[in-house]
Amino acid sequence: MKKILLLALLYLLNVQVEASDKKTFLITGTIPDKFNGKEVTLSVIQNDSLQPLSVDTIQNAAFSFKGNMYLEQVAIVRLNDPEHDYSAEVFLEAGNIQVSLDSISHVKGTFLNDLYATYLSESQKRITIAEKEYQANIEGKENPQTERFESLKNEYAAYISKFQIDNINNAVGKHLYIKEIGRFWDPLFWENYEQLPPDIKSHPNVQLYCTLRQEIDQTQKQIEQKIKDVPLHTMDSCKVLLSDYLKDCDYLYVDIWASWCVPCIQELPKIKSIREKYKGKGLKVILVSIDTKFSSWIHAIYEHAPEFDHLIDLTGGETLKQTFSFALIPHGILLNHDGTIIANKLENVSLKKKLKELYGE
């Protein structure tokens, strides 16, 4: 009888261990053996910050972590070495997770981690194809061919959007939606927004982008509308109206920028080249800054754009938004001679394309 009771107890303990293992993640990692003796840290992402969970010392080019907390949350496995930024995102899912930590890391072994790896691989493949197309037919070209690149961008956005919404009720879809919101243009954003679970809808990143997206969407509604004239300041602090610059031109390109905006400054040589090509045909360009410090604006002009005409909205863009809806800069608007908006949300490539249509070249 005692033997039977002992066997029954051992059986129950074994069942309990198996049940516990089903709720436990095991991360087994490999790393080049030159890091033997160094440490690897496992940290969970909590409220946009990292909370360390465990540390292991690398032995025989390997490390491991085991636990049953924070399941289905995103963690970071990182090598503690200031000269090598080796890290990997890992979903803490019950089961065996394999991590290969290197300059390019890989994670596999469970449903969520395999799903995430598939997404990363497919996304990178699409990005690489689009980058090659941009370099071949757009970058530095006098007459850029944008059709295929735009098509590739749209296909990439459609893939991301569909993947995220298809997986919005699991940890991968939720993580990606919050992490990547606003990084690509999704024409189905508002339609997809209705399908979001409450915890994603209420996330600060999502709420912030909703506000931004409403402003961006408003820009497209302004096409074929006349601008509302607003007062701005010149470099010598005189007040002028934006409409004053519509005189003696067929088209006025308004480039909204700021001294602190690196992408804006990178645009300026390209905008200058476009202006030189079309200024004899009726194009005028005016740069309107949304700097709030007059001195910063003047310094940036002399350093980056002394050859342009300049105005400034010292309210940081609030006055300018009375006539133009914009959210991000650089932001370009093309007006005809009577102040009607004929193209909005432009940059150098889309401006070239629009002028080519207008001038028939």
C-alpha positions as CSV (number, residue, x, y, z in Angstrom):
1,M,0.0,0.0,0.0
2,K,2.8,2.4,0.9
3,K,4.5,1.7,-2.5
4,I,1.2,2.4,-4.3
5,L,0.8,5.7,-2.5
6,L,4.4,6.7,-3.2
7,L,3.9,6.0,-6.9
8,A,0.7,8.0,-7.0
9,L,2.4,10.9,-5.3
10,L,5.3,10.8,-7.8
11,Y,2.8,10.7,-10.6
12,L,1.0,13.8,-9.3
13,L,4.3,15.7,-8.8
14,N,5.3,14.8,-12.4
15,V,1.9,16.1,-13.7
16,Q,2.4,19.3,-11.8
17,V,5.9,19.8,-13.2
18,E,4.6,19.2,-16.7
19,A,1.8,21.7,-16.1
20,S,4.3,24.2,-14.8
21,D,6.6,23.7,-17.8
22,K,3.7,24.6,-20.1
23,K,3.7,28.0,-18.5
24,T,7.4,28.5,-18.6
25,F,9.7,30.0,-21.3
26,L,13.2,28.7,-21.8
27,I,15.6,30.9,-23.8
28,T,18.7,29.2,-25.1
29,G,21.1,31.5,-26.7
30,T,24.3,31.3,-28.8
31,I,26.9,33.9,-29.4
32,P,30.5,34.1,-30.8
33,D,32.8,32.4,-28.3
34,K,35.0,35.5,-28.1
35,F,32.4,36.8,-25.6
36,N,32.9,34.0,-23.1
37,G,32.9,35.4,-19.6
38,K,30.8,38.4,-20.5
39,E,27.2,38.9,-19.4
40,V,23.9,38.9,-21.2
41,T,20.8,40.6,-19.7
42,L,17.1,39.8,-20.2
43,S,14.9,42.8,-19.7
44,V,11.2,43.2,-20.3
45,I,9.7,46.3,-21.9
46,Q,7.4,48.1,-19.5
47,N,5.9,51.5,-20.2
48,D,8.5,52.3,-22.9
49,S,11.4,51.5,-20.5
50,L,13.4,48.3,-19.8
51,Q,13.0,46.4,-16.5
52,P,15.9,43.9,-16.0
53,L,14.7,40.4,-15.2
54,S,17.8,38.2,-15.2
55,V,21.5,38.2,-16.1
56,D,23.6,35.2,-17.3
57,T,27.3,34.7,-17.9
58,I,28.3,33.4,-21.3
59,Q,30.0,30.0,-21.2
60,N,31.0,27.9,-24.2
61,A,29.5,30.6,-26.4
62,A,26.1,30.0,-24.9
63,F,23.7,31.5,-22.3
64,S,20.1,30.8,-21.1
65,F,17.1,32.2,-19.2
66,K,14.1,30.5,-17.8
67,G,11.0,32.0,-16.2
68,N,7.2,32.1,-16.0
69,M,6.5,35.8,-15.6
70,Y,5.6,38.4,-18.2
71,L,4.3,35.8,-20.7
72,E,3.4,37.2,-24.2
73,Q,5.2,40.4,-23.4
74,V,8.2,41.8,-25.3
75,A,11.7,41.5,-23.9
76,I,15.2,42.4,-24.9
77,V,18.1,40.1,-24.8
78,R,21.3,42.2,-24.8
79,L,25.0,41.6,-24.6
80,N,26.6,43.8,-21.9
81,D,29.5,45.0,-23.9
82,P,30.0,48.7,-24.8
83,E,31.8,47.9,-28.1
84,H,29.2,45.6,-29.5
85,D,25.5,46.5,-29.7
86,Y,24.2,42.9,-29.9
87,S,20.5,42.6,-29.0
88,A,17.3,40.9,-30.0
89,E,13.6,41.4,-29.3
90,V,12.0,38.3,-27.8
91,F,8.4,37.4,-27.0
92,L,8.3,35.7,-23.6
93,E,6.2,32.8,-24.7
94,A,5.9,29.3,-23.0
95,G,8.2,26.9,-24.8
96,N,11.8,26.7,-26.0
97,I,13.0,29.9,-27.7
98,Q,16.3,29.9,-29.5
99,V,18.3,33.2,-29.8
100,S,21.3,33.7,-32.0
101,L,22.9,36.9,-30.7
102,D,25.2,38.7,-33.2
103,S,25.5,41.9,-35.2
104,I,22.4,40.6,-36.9
105,S,20.4,38.5,-34.4
106,H,17.8,35.8,-35.0
107,V,15.0,34.5,-32.8
108,K,12.8,31.4,-33.4
109,G,11.2,28.4,-31.7
110,T,7.7,29.5,-30.6
111,F,4.6,30.7,-32.4
112,L,4.9,34.4,-31.6
113,N,8.6,34.5,-32.2
114,D,8.4,32.6,-35.5
115,L,5.6,35.0,-36.6
116,Y,7.6,38.0,-35.7
117,A,10.7,36.6,-37.6
118,T,8.6,36.1,-40.7
119,Y,7.3,39.7,-40.5
120,L,10.9,41.1,-40.1
121,S,12.2,39.0,-43.0
122,E,9.4,40.0,-45.4
123,S,9.5,43.6,-44.4
124,Q,13.2,43.9,-45.0
125,K,13.0,42.2,-48.3
126,R,10.4,44.7,-49.5
127,I,12.5,47.7,-48.1
128,T,15.6,46.4,-50.0
129,I,13.7,46.2,-53.3
130,A,12.3,49.8,-52.8
131,E,15.7,51.2,-51.9
132,K,17.3,49.7,-55.0
133,E,14.5,51.2,-57.1
134,Y,15.0,54.6,-55.5
135,Q,18.7,54.6,-56.1
136,A,18.3,53.5,-59.7
137,N,15.5,55.8,-60.9
138,I,15.0,58.6,-58.5
139,E,18.0,59.6,-56.5
140,G,19.9,62.5,-58.1
141,K,17.9,62.1,-61.4
142,E,16.9,65.3,-63.3
143,N,13.7,63.5,-64.4
144,P,12.9,60.9,-61.7
145,Q,10.8,58.0,-62.6
146,T,8.6,57.6,-59.5
147,E,5.8,55.2,-60.6
148,R,7.4,51.9,-59.7
149,F,8.8,53.3,-56.4
150,E,5.4,54.6,-55.4
151,S,3.9,51.2,-56.3
152,L,6.5,49.4,-54.1
153,K,5.8,51.8,-51.2
154,N,2.1,51.2,-51.5
155,E,2.6,47.4,-51.6
156,Y,4.8,47.7,-48.5
157,A,2.3,49.7,-46.6
158,A,-0.5,47.3,-47.6
159,Y,1.5,44.4,-46.3
160,I,2.3,46.0,-43.0
161,S,-1.3,47.2,-42.5
162,K,-2.8,43.8,-43.2
163,F,-0.3,41.9,-41.1
164,Q,-0.9,44.2,-38.1
165,I,-4.7,44.0,-38.3
166,D,-4.7,40.3,-38.9
167,N,-2.6,39.9,-35.7
168,I,-4.0,42.8,-33.6
169,N,-5.3,40.5,-30.9
170,N,-2.0,38.8,-30.3
171,A,1.2,40.2,-28.8
172,V,3.1,40.5,-32.1
173,G,0.4,42.5,-33.8
174,K,-0.1,44.8,-30.8
175,H,3.6,45.4,-30.4
176,L,4.1,46.3,-34.1
177,Y,1.0,48.5,-34.3
178,I,2.2,50.7,-31.4
179,K,5.9,50.6,-32.4
180,E,5.3,51.5,-36.1
181,I,2.3,53.7,-36.1
182,G,3.0,56.8,-38.2
183,R,6.1,55.3,-39.9
184,F,4.2,54.5,-43.1
185,W,1.1,55.9,-44.8
186,D,-1.9,53.7,-44.4
187,P,-4.9,54.7,-46.5
188,L,-7.1,52.3,-44.5
189,F,-6.0,53.8,-41.1
190,W,-9.5,55.0,-40.0
191,E,-11.2,51.8,-41.2
192,N,-8.6,49.7,-39.4
193,Y,-8.8,51.9,-36.3
194,E,-12.4,50.6,-35.7
195,Q,-11.0,47.1,-35.4
196,L,-8.5,47.9,-32.6
197,P,-9.0,46.4,-29.2
198,P,-9.6,49.0,-26.4
199,D,-6.0,48.7,-24.9
200,I,-4.5,49.7,-28.3
201,K,-7.0,52.4,-29.0
202,S,-6.2,54.1,-25.7
203,H,-2.4,53.8,-26.0
204,P,-0.8,57.3,-26.0
205,N,1.1,56.7,-29.2
206,V,-2.2,55.8,-31.0
207,Q,-4.0,58.8,-29.6
208,L,-1.2,61.1,-30.6
209,Y,-1.1,59.8,-34.1
210,C,-4.9,60.1,-34.4
211,T,-4.6,63.8,-33.8
212,L,-1.7,64.1,-36.3
213,R,-3.6,62.1,-38.9
214,Q,-6.6,64.3,-38.7
215,E,-4.3,67.3,-39.5
216,I,-2.6,65.5,-42.3
217,D,-6.0,64.4,-43.8
218,Q,-7.1,68.0,-43.7
219,T,-4.3,69.0,-46.1
220,Q,-5.8,67.0,-48.9
221,K,-9.2,68.7,-48.5
222,Q,-7.5,72.0,-49.2
223,I,-6.7,71.2,-52.9
224,E,-8.5,73.7,-55.2
225,Q,-9.2,76.1,-52.3
226,K,-7.9,79.6,-52.0
227,I,-5.6,80.4,-49.2
228,K,-6.6,82.6,-46.3
229,D,-4.1,85.4,-46.3
230,V,-2.0,85.7,-43.1
231,P,0.7,88.2,-41.9
232,L,4.3,87.0,-41.6
233,H,7.6,88.7,-40.9
234,T,10.5,89.3,-43.2
235,M,14.2,89.1,-42.3
236,D,14.2,92.8,-41.4
237,S,11.2,92.3,-39.1
238,C,8.6,93.9,-41.4
239,K,5.1,92.5,-41.5
240,V,3.9,91.3,-45.0
241,L,1.1,89.3,-46.4
242,L,1.8,85.9,-48.0
243,S,-0.3,87.0,-51.0
244,D,2.3,89.7,-51.7
245,Y,4.5,87.0,-53.1
246,L,1.9,85.8,-55.6
247,K,2.6,88.9,-57.8
248,D,4.5,88.4,-61.1
249,C,4.5,84.6,-61.0
250,D,2.5,81.8,-62.5
251,Y,3.2,79.5,-59.5
252,L,4.4,80.0,-55.9
253,Y,6.0,77.2,-54.0
254,V,5.8,77.6,-50.2
255,D,8.3,75.5,-48.4
256,I,7.6,75.2,-44.6
257,W,10.8,74.5,-42.7
258,A,12.7,75.3,-39.4
259,S,16.3,75.8,-38.4
260,W,16.1,72.7,-36.1
261,C,14.7,70.4,-38.8
262,V,17.5,68.3,-40.4
263,P,15.3,66.8,-43.2
264,C,14.2,70.4,-44.1
265,I,17.8,71.5,-44.5
266,Q,18.6,68.5,-46.6
267,E,15.8,69.4,-48.9
268,L,17.1,72.9,-49.6
269,P,19.8,72.2,-52.3
270,K,17.2,70.1,-54.2
271,I,14.6,72.9,-54.0
272,K,17.2,75.4,-55.2
273,S,17.9,73.2,-58.2
274,I,14.2,73.0,-59.1
275,R,13.9,76.8,-58.7
276,E,16.8,77.4,-61.0
277,K,15.2,75.3,-63.7
278,Y,11.8,76.9,-63.6
279,K,12.3,80.4,-62.3
280,G,12.4,81.7,-65.9
281,K,9.1,80.0,-66.7
282,G,7.1,81.6,-63.9
283,L,7.9,79.7,-60.7
284,K,8.7,81.5,-57.5
285,V,9.9,79.9,-54.2
286,I,9.4,81.3,-50.7
287,L,10.7,79.6,-47.6
288,V,8.5,80.1,-44.5
289,S,10.1,79.1,-41.2
290,I,8.1,78.1,-38.1
291,D,11.1,78.9,-35.8
292,T,10.1,80.7,-32.6
293,K,13.5,82.3,-32.2
294,F,14.3,85.0,-34.7
295,S,18.1,84.7,-34.2
296,S,18.1,80.9,-34.8
297,W,16.2,81.5,-38.1
298,I,18.6,84.2,-39.3
299,H,21.6,82.1,-38.5
300,A,20.2,79.1,-40.4
301,I,19.4,81.3,-43.4
302,Y,23.0,82.5,-43.7
303,E,24.4,79.0,-43.2
304,H,22.0,77.0,-45.4
305,A,19.8,79.1,-47.7
306,P,21.0,82.7,-48.3
307,E,19.8,82.6,-51.9
308,F,16.1,82.2,-51.1
309,D,13.3,84.6,-50.2
310,H,12.3,84.1,-46.6
311,L,9.4,84.7,-44.2
312,I,8.8,83.5,-40.6
313,D,5.9,82.6,-38.5
314,L,7.1,83.4,-35.0
315,T,4.1,81.6,-33.4
316,G,5.7,78.3,-34.3
317,G,3.3,77.6,-37.1
318,E,0.0,78.4,-35.4
319,T,-0.6,81.5,-37.6
320,L,0.4,79.6,-40.7
321,K,-2.1,76.8,-39.9
322,Q,-4.9,79.3,-40.4
323,T,-4.2,79.0,-44.1
324,F,-2.3,75.7,-44.5
325,S,-3.1,72.5,-42.7
326,F,0.2,70.7,-42.0
327,A,1.6,68.4,-39.3
328,L,5.1,67.5,-40.2
329,I,7.9,69.4,-41.9
330,P,9.3,69.8,-44.5
331,H,5.9,70.5,-46.0
332,G,5.5,72.1,-49.5
333,I,2.5,73.7,-51.0
334,L,2.1,74.8,-54.6
335,L,-0.2,77.8,-55.4
336,N,-1.2,79.3,-58.7
337,H,-1.1,83.0,-59.3
338,D,-4.5,83.8,-57.6
339,G,-3.6,81.8,-54.4
340,T,-5.4,78.6,-55.1
341,I,-3.7,75.5,-53.7
342,I,-3.1,73.1,-56.6
343,A,-0.8,70.6,-54.8
344,N,-0.1,69.9,-51.1
345,K,2.2,68.0,-48.9
346,L,5.0,68.1,-51.4
347,E,8.8,67.5,-51.3
348,N,11.4,67.8,-54.0
349,V,10.5,64.6,-55.9
350,S,6.7,65.2,-55.9
351,L,7.3,68.8,-56.7
352,K,9.4,67.9,-59.8
353,K,6.6,65.5,-60.9
354,K,3.9,68.2,-60.5
355,L,5.9,70.9,-62.3
356,K,6.6,68.4,-65.1
357,E,2.8,67.9,-65.5
358,L,2.1,71.7,-65.4
359,Y,4.8,72.7,-67.8
360,G,4.4,69.7,-70.1
361,E,8.0,68.6,-70.0
